[in-house]
């Protein structure tokens, strides 16, 4: 993983920060918290996946590496829509 981040031009400490941020984001999405907090977690993940797509594209990675962040973004969008549908039903 360190070599992959180095290939993309990111410093080593960014890999650790990103991992911590993703863990916190996942906890925020799974925990029963206020909707506003979950909205920020969804936004953070969306920014991360779009940034990953851009980084892989600019570095000239193969299409498979470029597509994976977009697949995760689509899963995130489905999760976001499902979350809002569930909130409407329970409200």
C-alpha positions as CSV (number, residue, x, y, z in Angstrom):
1,X,0.0,0.0,0.0
2,X,2.9,2.3,0.8
3,X,4.3,1.8,-2.7
4,X,0.9,2.5,-4.3
5,X,0.7,5.9,-2.4
6,X,4.3,6.7,-3.4
7,X,3.4,5.9,-7.0
8,X,0.5,8.4,-6.8
9,X,2.9,11.0,-5.4
10,X,1.5,11.2,-1.9
11,X,3.7,11.3,1.2
12,X,3.7,8.4,3.7
13,X,1.9,10.3,6.4
14,X,-1.1,10.9,4.1
15,X,-1.8,7.2,3.9
16,X,-2.1,7.0,7.7
17,X,-4.3,10.1,7.9
18,X,-6.6,8.7,5.1
19,X,-6.9,5.3,6.9
20,X,-7.8,7.0,10.2
21,X,-10.3,9.2,8.4
22,X,-11.9,6.2,6.6
23,X,-12.2,4.3,9.9
24,X,-13.8,7.3,11.6
25,X,-16.1,7.8,8.6
26,X,-17.3,4.2,8.7
27,X,-18.0,4.4,12.4
28,X,-20.0,7.6,11.8
29,X,-22.1,6.0,9.1
30,X,-22.8,2.9,11.1
31,X,-23.5,4.5,14.5
32,X,-27.0,5.9,15.3
33,X,-26.0,9.6,15.1
34,X,-27.6,12.8,13.9
35,X,-28.3,13.1,10.2
36,X,-26.1,16.1,9.8
37,X,-23.0,14.1,11.0
38,X,-23.8,11.3,8.6
39,X,-24.1,13.8,5.7
40,X,-20.6,15.0,6.4
41,X,-19.3,11.4,6.5
42,X,-21.0,10.7,3.1
43,X,-19.4,13.9,1.7
44,X,-16.0,12.9,3.0
45,X,-16.2,9.5,1.3
46,X,-17.4,11.0,-1.9
47,X,-14.5,13.5,-2.0
48,X,-12.1,10.6,-1.3
49,X,-13.4,8.4,-4.1
50,X,-13.5,11.2,-6.7
51,X,-9.9,12.2,-5.6
52,X,-8.7,8.6,-5.9
53,X,-10.2,8.4,-9.5
54,X,-8.4,11.7,-10.4
55,X,-5.1,10.5,-8.9
56,X,-5.2,7.2,-10.7
57,X,-6.1,8.8,-14.0
58,X,-3.4,11.5,-13.8
59,X,-0.7,9.0,-12.8
60,X,-1.5,6.9,-15.9
61,X,-2.7,3.8,-14.1
62,X,-4.6,1.1,-16.0
63,X,-8.3,1.4,-16.4
64,X,-9.0,-1.3,-13.7
65,X,-7.3,1.0,-11.1
66,X,-9.3,4.0,-12.3
67,X,-12.6,2.2,-12.3
68,X,-12.5,0.9,-8.7
69,X,-13.0,4.3,-7.0
70,X,-16.0,4.9,-9.3
71,X,-17.5,1.6,-8.3
72,X,-17.1,2.5,-4.7
73,X,-18.6,5.9,-5.4
74,X,-21.6,4.2,-7.0
75,X,-22.0,1.9,-3.9
76,X,-21.8,5.0,-1.7
77,X,-24.5,6.7,-3.7
78,X,-26.7,3.6,-3.4
79,X,-26.1,3.6,0.4
80,X,-26.9,7.4,0.6
81,X,-30.2,6.9,-1.3
82,X,-31.1,3.9,0.8
83,X,-30.3,5.8,4.0
84,X,-32.6,8.7,3.0
85,X,-35.4,6.3,2.0
86,X,-35.1,4.6,5.4
87,X,-35.3,7.9,7.2
88,X,-38.5,8.8,5.4
89,X,-40.1,5.6,6.3
90,X,-39.2,5.9,10.0
91,X,-40.1,9.6,10.2
